[in-house]
Amino acid sequence: MEPKLIGRIIATERKPTSVDTFAFWTDSKLILNPFDIVRVDHVKGSCSYGIIEDISHITDASSFLTNYISSDFGDVKVEPPTFRVGMNYIDAKIICNDKGIYIPLQSDEKVYLANDAEIAYALGLDNKHCILPCGFLEMYGNTGEMEEVTLPVKLDPRFVIGPEGAHLNISGISGLASKTSYAMFLLKAIQDNYRDVDPSDGSVAFVLFNVKGKDLMGIHLPNDFTENGKNTPEQAEEESKQVHALYEKIGMTTTPFERVQYLVPNGEYDRVAANTFLSESELNEYIQSGMASQFVFTYEKDKDDLDLLFANVDDANQTLDAIQEYIISGSSGFGECGDWQSFLALVSKHCDPKQSPNAGNKDIPVVSWRRFSRIIRKTIEHSALFERDARGKTVRLEDKLCQIQPNEVVVVDIANLGEIMQSFVFGDVVRIINKLQLGEYDSKGAKPPKKIIIFIDELNKYASTETPKNSPILRQILDVTERGRSLGVILFAAEQFRSAIHDRVKGNCSTHAYGRTNVIETSKTDYKIVPATYKSILTRLEQGEYLIQNPMFRSMLKIKFPKPLYKQFKQN
């Protein structure tokens, strides 16, 4: 197909071309869009490629008043006697030159629409190492003579899960941005990609946190596409075919997640599913099929993690830390406690100056013990999560996660827990994964995969700009993002507002996905490098659309991704 000529370069005294930018005029009726790619022939037989950033229309009118006067001083029904001379001009950014020549483009050079191969080259999509699907892009849908271009977009796994780069951050407002759906799409692509990989060459496992309803509690079940009763059987079947075709086109399987295990909080004796949004029948079915276990925390093995209960508590004098160390050392009878009840009873004694075994220790005053007691009692006391094997079939998170195998998906359900317990469970799991990859469980026969991906939504709860600096969970997240790549611990995280996340967490992510957000958010410094037109696009993205940034791409891309393949539960 002959390249489509659409305009010529403009270089004026006030608007020169440069090594980074250029402008060109084009037909006012030609429909182009931001993110479209154009090609310009350059010196020494080279070609430069640009990405459209803005589109403007100008006329020969010197001011708005000129147009007003020509309409008989503001009569909207009057047809102007002559049409204004006008044109559209495009602002574009240079993204590459095929011979590495970056002198400014010359005035009046011809501008063409790029074909499929040229788009792939210009954006860096033709790299042989880019094998991990992350969506698809569409261009030139309404240009008339040229057919719409649809290209699969693939990432280089080395820049997503290491060793060259790692960690993913996804942002966008609640509901419309589909943060969880996009994260799960990428995780599905990774599981597909590593399905047949020899574990000695590289293997990946997944630990996901279910934080909303039953969102991730049926990822092993196929999506029926009924849209919770909104689609007829015929519509559901048709949509299923369309979605499956998209997955096949970008090189993915059409089955839901494989090798899934669910870890569900322990319930009361008479209310087995008290701490989960699963119904009792659903939970029992999962347990009986061997796909789910209920977890608890025992005093003997989990007392070392009590500091996680204070993740969002400001401890300027570090007295809570001192109490934690005091308990771990087994002083004053804490070493003889056999369960949480005897532990709480001993803490109560330390709160009474007359009974306290630690009365002579001025480093930890009674008032600090009382503060410690208030915080832990409302979480531990009468909680089914802090009982020793309540029904004889419960497990500990550490024991289960130590057994994680390549390509296995472990879903930790925390959706129906209070905020403090959610933080406790999340912090405990991250700590376990770190220890696992550091080899601390090798003596127990653990043989972990090369890489373990942790996915958490609502990252702002654990690593926001307002999180206390002494928070043990924040320290763990920073540790994961700063050195997790070398250990094989990868963080995929999502939040509503990117600007609220700790700078060191965002700064260490190699891949960034921007979903729909609002004008207030795009005005923050996090979006300073995003062109103004792209910021406007961020406020009107549809579900299933994201702007993606990755070191392998020469520019930010606007991509789409298909609906999930796993079961979608009705949201109340």
NUMITOR-692716 format. One record per residue (C-alpha): x, y, z. Coordinates in steps of 0.2 Angstrom, whole numbers, plus 2048, in hexadecimal, padded with zeros to 3 digits. Each point is the difference from the previous one (the first is absolute). Example, Ala and Ser with C-alpha at 12.3 -4.5 7.8 and 13.67 -1.06 7.14 Angstrom:
residues 2
+-----+-----+-----+
|   X |   Y |   Z |
+-----+-----+-----+
| 83E | 7EA | 827 |
| 806 | 811 | 7FD |
+-----+-----+-----+
//
This chain:
residues 572
+-----+-----+-----+
|   X |   Y |   Z |
+-----+-----+-----+
| 800 | 800 | 800 |
| 806 | 811 | 7FB |
| 804 | 80B | 80F |
| 7F2 | 80D | 803 |
| 807 | 812 | 7FF |
| 7F6 | 80B | 80C |
| 80A | 810 | 802 |
| 811 | 80A | 800 |
| 80B | 806 | 80D |
| 7FE | 812 | 807 |
| 80F | 80A | 806 |
| 7FD | 812 | 803 |
| 809 | 80E | 809 |
| 7F5 | 7FE | 80F |
| 7FE | 7ED | 7FF |
| 810 | 7F8 | 7FB |
| 803 | 7ED | 7FF |
| 80C | 7F9 | 80C |
| 809 | 7F0 | 804 |
| 7F1 | 7FB | 80B |
| 7F1 | 808 | 7F8 |
| 7F8 | 805 | 7F0 |
| 7F0 | 806 | 7F8 |
| 7F7 | 7FC | 7F0 |
| 7F0 | 806 | 7F7 |
| 7F3 | 7F4 | 7FA |
| 7EF | 800 | 7F8 |
| 7F3 | 807 | 80C |
| 7F4 | 7F1 | 7FC |
| 80D | 7F3 | 804 |
| 7FD | 7F7 | 811 |
| 80F | 7FD | 80A |
| 802 | 7FD | 813 |
| 80E | 802 | 80D |
| 80B | 7F1 | 801 |
| 7FF | 7FD | 7ED |
| 811 | 7FD | 7F8 |
| 806 | 80A | 7F0 |
| 810 | 7FE | 7F6 |
| 80B | 80D | 7F8 |
| 80E | 7FE | 7F3 |
| 810 | 808 | 807 |
| 812 | 803 | 7FB |
| 80B | 7F2 | 7F9 |
| 7F2 | 7F5 | 7FC |
| 7FA | 7FE | 812 |
| 7EF | 800 | 807 |
| 7FA | 809 | 80F |
| 7F0 | 7FB | 80A |
| 7F5 | 80B | 80A |
| 7F2 | 7FD | 80C |
| 7F1 | 80C | 800 |
| 7FE | 80A | 810 |
| 7F4 | 80E | 7FB |
| 7F5 | 806 | 7F2 |
| 7FB | 812 | 7FC |
| 7F6 | 80A | 7F3 |
| 804 | 811 | 7FB |
| 7FA | 80D | 7F4 |
| 806 | 810 | 7F8 |
| 7F5 | 80A | 80D |
| 80B | 80C | 80A |
| 7F4 | 7FE | 810 |
| 7F0 | 7F9 | 805 |
| 7F8 | 811 | 7FD |
| 803 | 7FE | 7ED |
| 7F5 | 7F1 | 800 |
| 7F3 | 809 | 80A |
| 800 | 80F | 7F4 |
| 7FF | 7F5 | 7F1 |
| 7F0 | 7F8 | 806 |
| 7F7 | 811 | 800 |
| 806 | 805 | 811 |
| 7FA | 7F0 | 808 |
| 7F1 | 7FA | 7F7 |
| 801 | 7ED | 801 |
| 7F5 | 7FD | 7F2 |
| 80A | 80A | 7F3 |
| 80A | 7F6 | 7F4 |
| 812 | 808 | 7FE |
| 802 | 807 | 7EE |
| 811 | 7F7 | 7FE |
| 807 | 7F2 | 809 |
| 80F | 803 | 80B |
| 811 | 7F8 | 7FA |
| 803 | 7F2 | 80D |
| 80A | 7F1 | 804 |
| 804 | 7F3 | 80D |
| 812 | 7FF | 806 |
| 807 | 7F2 | 80B |
| 80C | 800 | 80E |
| 80B | 7F1 | 800 |
| 80E | 7F9 | 80A |
| 80F | 7F7 | 7F8 |
| 802 | 7EE | 807 |
| 80D | 7F9 | 7F5 |
| 80A | 801 | 7F0 |
| 805 | 7F0 | 7F7 |
| 812 | 806 | 7FE |
| 802 | 809 | 810 |
| 800 | 811 | 7F8 |
| 7F7 | 80D | 80B |
| 803 | 811 | 7F8 |
| 7F0 | 80A | 7FE |
| 7F4 | 7FA | 7F2 |
| 800 | 80C | 7F1 |
| 7F2 | 80B | 7FB |
| 7F4 | 7FA | 7F2 |
| 805 | 7ED | 802 |
| 7F2 | 7F4 | 7FD |
| 7F7 | 7F8 | 80E |
| 7F8 | 7EF | 7FF |
| 7F6 | 7F4 | 80A |
| 80B | 7F1 | 806 |
| 7FB | 7EE | 7FC |
| 800 | 7F2 | 80C |
| 812 | 7FC | 7FF |
| 805 | 812 | 801 |
| 7F5 | 802 | 810 |
| 808 | 7F1 | 808 |
| 811 | 806 | 7FC |
| 7FD | 812 | 806 |
| 7F9 | 7FB | 811 |
| 80C | 7F2 | 803 |
| 7F3 | 7F2 | 7FE |
| 80B | 7F6 | 7F4 |
| 80D | 7FB | 80D |
| 802 | 7ED | 800 |
| 800 | 800 | 813 |
| 7EF | 808 | 801 |
| 7F5 | 7F0 | 802 |
| 7F5 | 805 | 80F |
| 7EF | 806 | 7FA |
| 7FA | 810 | 809 |
| 7F1 | 805 | 7F4 |
| 7FE | 806 | 7EF |
| 800 | 812 | 7F7 |
| 7F4 | 807 | 7F3 |
| 805 | 80E | 7F4 |
| 7F9 | 808 | 7F0 |
| 7EE | 7FA | 804 |
| 7F8 | 80F | 7F6 |
| 80D | 806 | 7F4 |
| 7F5 | 7FB | 7F1 |
| 80C | 7F8 | 7F3 |
| 80B | 7F6 | 80C |
| 7F9 | 7F1 | 80A |
| 801 | 800 | 813 |
| 810 | 7F9 | 807 |
| 7FE | 7F4 | 80F |
| 811 | 7FA | 807 |
| 803 | 7F5 | 80F |
| 80B | 808 | 80D |
| 80D | 7F5 | 809 |
| 80C | 804 | 80E |
| 811 | 7F9 | 803 |
| 7FF | 7F5 | 80F |
| 811 | 805 | 806 |
| 7FA | 812 | 802 |
| 7F0 | 7FA | 80A |
| 805 | 7F2 | 80C |
| 813 | 802 | 7FE |
| 80F | 800 | 800 |
| 801 | 810 | 7F5 |
| 7F1 | 809 | 808 |
| 7F1 | 7FB | 80B |
| 7F0 | 805 | 809 |
| 7F0 | 807 | 7F9 |
| 7F6 | 80E | 806 |
| 7EE | 802 | 7FB |
| 7F5 | 810 | 804 |
| 7EF | 806 | 7FC |
| 7EF | 804 | 809 |
| 7F6 | 7F3 | 807 |
| 7F4 | 7F6 | 7F5 |
| 803 | 808 | 7EF |
| 813 | 7FD | 7FF |
| 7FF | 7ED | 801 |
| 811 | 7FF | 80A |
| 7FD | 7EE | 806 |
| 7FA | 7FA | 7EF |
| 810 | 807 | 7F8 |
| 80C | 7F9 | 80D |
| 7F7 | 7EF | 7FE |
| 802 | 801 | 7ED |
| 813 | 803 | 802 |
| 801 | 7F2 | 80D |
| 7F7 | 7F4 | 7F4 |
| 80C | 804 | 7F2 |
| 80F | 7FC | 80C |
| 7F8 | 7F0 | 805 |
| 7FD | 7FB | 7EE |
| 812 | 805 | 7FB |
| 808 | 7F6 | 80E |
| 7F5 | 7F1 | 7FE |
| 80D | 7F5 | 7F7 |
| 810 | 808 | 807 |
| 80C | 7F4 | 808 |
| 801 | 805 | 813 |
| 813 | 800 | 7FF |
| 7FF | 80D | 7F2 |
| 7F4 | 80B | 809 |
| 7EF | 7FE | 809 |
| 7F3 | 80C | 807 |
| 7F2 | 7FE | 80D |
| 7F3 | 80C | 805 |
| 7F9 | 806 | 811 |
| 7F1 | 80B | 7FE |
| 7F5 | 809 | 80D |
| 7EE | 801 | 7FF |
| 7FB | 810 | 807 |
| 7EE | 803 | 7F9 |
| 7F1 | 7F5 | 802 |
| 803 | 7F0 | 7F7 |
| 80A | 808 | 7F1 |
| 80E | 7F3 | 800 |
| 7F7 | 7F2 | 808 |
| 7FB | 7F7 | 7F0 |
| 80F | 802 | 7F4 |
| 801 | 7EE | 7FD |
| 7EE | 800 | 7F9 |
| 7FC | 806 | 7EE |
| 7F7 | 810 | 7FD |
| 7EE | 7FD | 7F9 |
| 7FF | 811 | 7F9 |
| 7EE | 802 | 806 |
| 805 | 811 | 808 |
| 7F6 | 7FA | 810 |
| 7F0 | 7FD | 7F6 |
| 801 | 80F | 7F5 |
| 804 | 7F6 | 7F0 |
| 7F5 | 7F3 | 7F8 |
| 808 | 7EE | 7FD |
| 802 | 805 | 7EE |
| 808 | 811 | 804 |
| 80C | 7F7 | 80D |
| 805 | 7F3 | 7F3 |
| 804 | 80D | 7F3 |
| 80A | 80B | 80C |
| 809 | 7F0 | 806 |
| 805 | 7FD | 7EE |
| 806 | 812 | 7FD |
| 80A | 801 | 810 |
| 808 | 7EF | 7FD |
| 805 | 805 | 7EF |
| 809 | 810 | 807 |
| 80A | 7F5 | 80C |
| 805 | 7F4 | 7F2 |
| 805 | 80F | 7F5 |
| 80C | 806 | 80D |
| 807 | 7EF | 803 |
| 7F8 | 7FB | 810 |
| 7F5 | 7F0 | 806 |
| 7EE | 802 | 802 |
| 7FF | 7F7 | 811 |
| 7FF | 807 | 811 |
| 80E | 7FF | 80D |
| 807 | 7EF | 803 |
| 808 | 7F8 | 810 |
| 7F6 | 80C | 80C |
| 800 | 7FF | 813 |
| 7F5 | 80B | 80B |
| 806 | 804 | 812 |
| 7F0 | 806 | 80A |
| 800 | 808 | 811 |
| 7FA | 7F3 | 80E |
| 7EE | 802 | 805 |
| 7F7 | 7FD | 810 |
| 7FA | 7EE | 805 |
| 7EE | 803 | 7FC |
| 804 | 80D | 7F1 |
| 80D | 7F8 | 7F5 |
| 800 | 80E | 7F3 |
| 7FF | 80E | 80D |
| 80F | 809 | 7FA |
| 7FE | 7FE | 7ED |
| 7F3 | 805 | 7F3 |
| 7FF | 7EE | 7F9 |
| 7F0 | 7F8 | 806 |
| 802 | 7F1 | 80B |
| 7FB | 7F4 | 7F2 |
| 80D | 808 | 7F5 |
| 80E | 7FF | 80D |
| 7FC | 7EE | 805 |
| 800 | 7FB | 7ED |
| 812 | 808 | 7FE |
| 806 | 7F8 | 810 |
| 7FA | 7EF | 7FB |
| 807 | 801 | 7EF |
| 811 | 804 | 807 |
| 801 | 812 | 7F9 |
| 7FE | 809 | 810 |
| 806 | 801 | 812 |
| 7FB | 80B | 80F |
| 80F | 808 | 808 |
| 803 | 805 | 812 |
| 80F | 808 | 80A |
| 807 | 7F7 | 80F |
| 809 | 808 | 80E |
| 80F | 7F5 | 800 |
| 804 | 803 | 7EE |
| 7F8 | 811 | 7FC |
| 804 | 80B | 80F |
| 80F | 807 | 7F7 |
| 7F5 | 808 | 7F4 |
| 7F6 | 80A | 80C |
| 809 | 810 | 7FA |
| 7F5 | 7FF | 7F1 |
| 7F1 | 805 | 80A |
| 808 | 811 | 803 |
| 804 | 804 | 7EE |
| 7F5 | 810 | 800 |
| 804 | 805 | 812 |
| 80C | 80E | 802 |
| 80D | 7FA | 80D |
| 80C | 80E | 801 |
| 808 | 7FA | 810 |
| 801 | 7EE | 7FA |
| 7F9 | 7FA | 810 |
| 7F4 | 7F4 | 7F6 |
| 810 | 7F9 | 7F8 |
| 808 | 7FD | 811 |
| 7F1 | 7F7 | 806 |
| 800 | 7F5 | 7F0 |
| 812 | 7FC | 803 |
| 7FD | 7FC | 813 |
| 7F2 | 7F4 | 7FB |
| 80B | 7F7 | 7F3 |
| 80E | 7FE | 80C |
| 7F4 | 7F6 | 80B |
| 803 | 80B | 80F |
| 7F4 | 800 | 810 |
| 7F7 | 7F1 | 7FB |
| 7FC | 804 | 7EE |
| 80B | 7F1 | 7FB |
| 7F4 | 7F4 | 809 |
| 7F0 | 806 | 7F9 |
| 7F8 | 7F2 | 7F6 |
| 7F2 | 80A | 7F7 |
| 7F9 | 811 | 7FD |
| 7F4 | 800 | 80F |
| 80F | 7FD | 80C |
| 80A | 80D | 7F7 |
| 7F2 | 80D | 802 |
| 7FE | 7FC | 812 |
| 813 | 803 | 803 |
| 7FF | 811 | 7F6 |
| 7F2 | 805 | 80C |
| 80C | 7FD | 80F |
| 80D | 80B | 7F8 |
| 7F2 | 80E | 7FF |
| 7FE | 7FF | 813 |
| 80F | 808 | 809 |
| 7FC | 7F5 | 810 |
| 800 | 7F0 | 7F6 |
| 80C | 804 | 7F2 |
| 80F | 7F4 | 7FF |
| 809 | 80E | 7F8 |
| 7FD | 80E | 80C |
| 812 | 804 | 802 |
| 803 | 803 | 7EE |
| 7FF | 813 | 7FD |
| 804 | 7FE | 7EE |
| 7EE | 7FA | 7FD |
| 7F4 | 809 | 80B |
| 7EF | 7F9 | 805 |
| 7F7 | 80D | 7F5 |
| 809 | 7F8 | 7F0 |
| 7FA | 7EF | 805 |
| 7EE | 806 | 802 |
| 801 | 808 | 7EE |
| 807 | 7F0 | 7FA |
| 7F2 | 7F6 | 808 |
| 7F3 | 80B | 7F9 |
| 806 | 7FE | 7EE |
| 802 | 7ED | 800 |
| 7F1 | 7FB | 80B |
| 7F3 | 807 | 7F3 |
| 808 | 7F5 | 7F3 |
| 805 | 7F0 | 809 |
| 7F3 | 7FE | 80D |
| 7F2 | 7F5 | 7FB |
| 806 | 7FF | 7EE |
| 7FF | 7EF | 7F7 |
| 811 | 804 | 7F7 |
| 809 | 800 | 810 |
| 7FC | 7EE | 806 |
| 80A | 7F1 | 7FF |
| 7F9 | 7F5 | 7F2 |
| 7EE | 804 | 804 |
| 7F9 | 7F1 | 7F7 |
| 80F | 7F5 | 7FE |
| 801 | 804 | 7ED |
| 807 | 811 | 800 |
| 811 | 805 | 7FA |
| 80D | 80E | 803 |
| 804 | 80C | 7F1 |
| 813 | 7FC | 802 |
| 7FD | 7ED | 7FF |
| 7F6 | 802 | 7F0 |
| 80A | 80D | 7F7 |
| 810 | 7F6 | 803 |
| 7F9 | 7F3 | 7F5 |
| 7FC | 80B | 7F1 |
| 804 | 7F9 | 7EF |
| 804 | 807 | 7EF |
| 7F1 | 807 | 7F7 |
| 7F5 | 7FE | 80F |
| 7F4 | 80E | 805 |
| 7FD | 803 | 813 |
| 7F1 | 80B | 804 |
| 800 | 807 | 811 |
| 7EF | 806 | 805 |
| 800 | 810 | 80B |
| 7F0 | 809 | 7F9 |
| 7F5 | 7FD | 810 |
| 80D | 804 | 80D |
| 802 | 810 | 809 |
| 80E | 80D | 7FA |
| 80C | 7FB | 80D |
| 7FF | 7EE | 7FD |
| 801 | 803 | 7ED |
| 811 | 809 | 803 |
| 805 | 7F2 | 80C |
| 7FD | 7F2 | 7F3 |
| 808 | 80A | 7F2 |
| 80F | 804 | 80A |
| 802 | 7EE | 806 |
| 7FF | 7F9 | 7EE |
| 80C | 80C | 7F9 |
| 80C | 7FC | 80F |
| 7FE | 7ED | 7FC |
| 803 | 802 | 7ED |
| 810 | 80A | 804 |
| 807 | 7F3 | 80C |
| 7FB | 7F2 | 7F4 |
| 80A | 808 | 7F2 |
| 80F | 804 | 80B |
| 801 | 7ED | 804 |
| 7FA | 800 | 812 |
| 7F5 | 7F2 | 7FE |
| 80C | 7F5 | 7F6 |
| 803 | 7F5 | 80F |
| 7ED | 7FC | 800 |
| 802 | 7F9 | 7EE |
| 7F9 | 810 | 7F7 |
| 804 | 801 | 7EE |
| 7F8 | 811 | 7FB |
| 7FE | 806 | 7EE |
| 80D | 80C | 7F9 |
| 7F3 | 80E | 801 |
| 7F1 | 803 | 80A |
| 7F4 | 80E | 7FB |
| 7F6 | 808 | 80E |
| 7F0 | 80A | 7FA |
| 7F7 | 80C | 80C |
| 7F3 | 80D | 7FD |
| 7FD | 80F | 80A |
| 813 | 803 | 802 |
| 7FC | 811 | 808 |
| 7FC | 7F6 | 811 |
| 812 | 7FA | 801 |
| 80B | 80C | 7F7 |
| 7F9 | 811 | 7FF |
| 808 | 810 | 803 |
| 7F8 | 801 | 811 |
| 805 | 7EF | 806 |
| 80B | 802 | 810 |
| 812 | 7FE | 7FB |
| 802 | 7F3 | 80E |
| 7F3 | 7F5 | 7F8 |
| 807 | 7EE | 7FE |
| 7F5 | 7FD | 7F1 |
| 806 | 810 | 7F7 |
| 812 | 7FA | 804 |
| 7FC | 7EF | 7F8 |
| 7F8 | 808 | 7F1 |
| 80F | 80B | 7FD |
| 80C | 7F1 | 802 |
| 7F6 | 7F7 | 7F3 |
| 800 | 80E | 7F3 |
| 812 | 804 | 803 |
| 808 | 7EF | 801 |
| 7F2 | 7F4 | 7FD |
| 805 | 7FF | 7ED |
| 811 | 7F7 | 805 |
| 7F7 | 7F4 | 80C |
| 7F2 | 7FC | 7F4 |
| 7F2 | 809 | 80A |
| 7F5 | 80A | 7F4 |
| 7F3 | 80D | 805 |
| 7F0 | 803 | 7F6 |
| 7F6 | 80D | 809 |
| 7F1 | 80B | 7FC |
| 7F9 | 810 | 808 |
| 7F3 | 80D | 7FC |
| 80C | 80F | 800 |
| 812 | 7FE | 7FB |
| 805 | 811 | 808 |
| 7FC | 7F9 | 811 |
| 80D | 7F2 | 7FF |
| 811 | 801 | 808 |
| 80D | 806 | 7F3 |
| 80C | 7F2 | 803 |
| 7F3 | 7F3 | 7FC |
| 7FB | 809 | 7F0 |
| 811 | 804 | 7FB |
| 806 | 7EE | 800 |
| 7F2 | 7F9 | 7F5 |
| 805 | 7FD | 7EE |
| 7EF | 7FF | 7F9 |
| 7F2 | 80D | 803 |
| 7EE | 7FE | 7FB |
| 7F5 | 810 | 801 |
| 7ED | 7FD | 800 |
| 7F2 | 80D | 800 |
| 802 | 80D | 80D |
| 7FA | 812 | 803 |
| 807 | 811 | 7FD |
| 805 | 803 | 812 |
| 80B | 7F1 | 7FF |
| 808 | 804 | 7EF |
| 805 | 812 | 807 |
| 80C | 7F7 | 80C |
| 813 | 800 | 7FD |
| 7FF | 7ED | 7FC |
| 7F8 | 805 | 7EF |
| 80C | 80E | 7FD |
| 809 | 7F7 | 7F1 |
| 7EF | 7FB | 7F9 |
| 7FB | 80B | 7F1 |
| 7F0 | 80A | 803 |
| 7F6 | 7F7 | 7F3 |
| 804 | 7EF | 808 |
| 7FB | 807 | 811 |
| 7EF | 804 | 7F8 |
| 7FF | 7EF | 7F8 |
| 803 | 7F9 | 812 |
| 7F0 | 808 | 806 |
| 7F5 | 7F7 | 7F3 |
| 808 | 7EF | 7FD |
| 7F3 | 7F2 | 7FF |
| 800 | 7F0 | 809 |
| 80D | 7F4 | 7F9 |
| 80C | 80F | 7FB |
| 811 | 804 | 807 |
| 80F | 80B | 7FD |
| 80F | 7F5 | 802 |
| 812 | 806 | 804 |
| 80F | 7F3 | 7FF |
| 812 | 802 | 7FC |
| 7FF | 7F6 | 7F0 |
| 7F3 | 80B | 7F9 |
| 806 | 810 | 7F7 |
| 7F0 | 809 | 806 |
| 7F1 | 7FF | 80B |
| 7F3 | 7F5 | 7F8 |
| 7EE | 800 | 800 |
| 7FA | 7ED | 801 |
| 7F1 | 7F6 | 802 |
| 7FE | 7EF | 808 |
| 7F1 | 7F3 | 7FF |
| 7F4 | 7FC | 80E |
| 806 | 7F3 | 80D |
| 7FF | 7ED | 7FC |
| 7FC | 7FC | 812 |
| 7EF | 800 | 80A |
| 7F9 | 812 | 803 |
| 7F6 | 801 | 810 |
| 7F2 | 80C | 802 |
| 804 | 810 | 808 |
| 7F3 | 806 | 80D |
+-----+-----+-----+
//
